[in-house]
């Protein structure tokens, strides 16, 4: 159970990081960097 919770937290963090990276990449594309 504890291992499953750790994996879920890690997956959630990875998904959040991917979302932030995509947002930053979109902002960079809009500014032509």
Helices and strands as residue ranges (DSSP letters): H 2-31
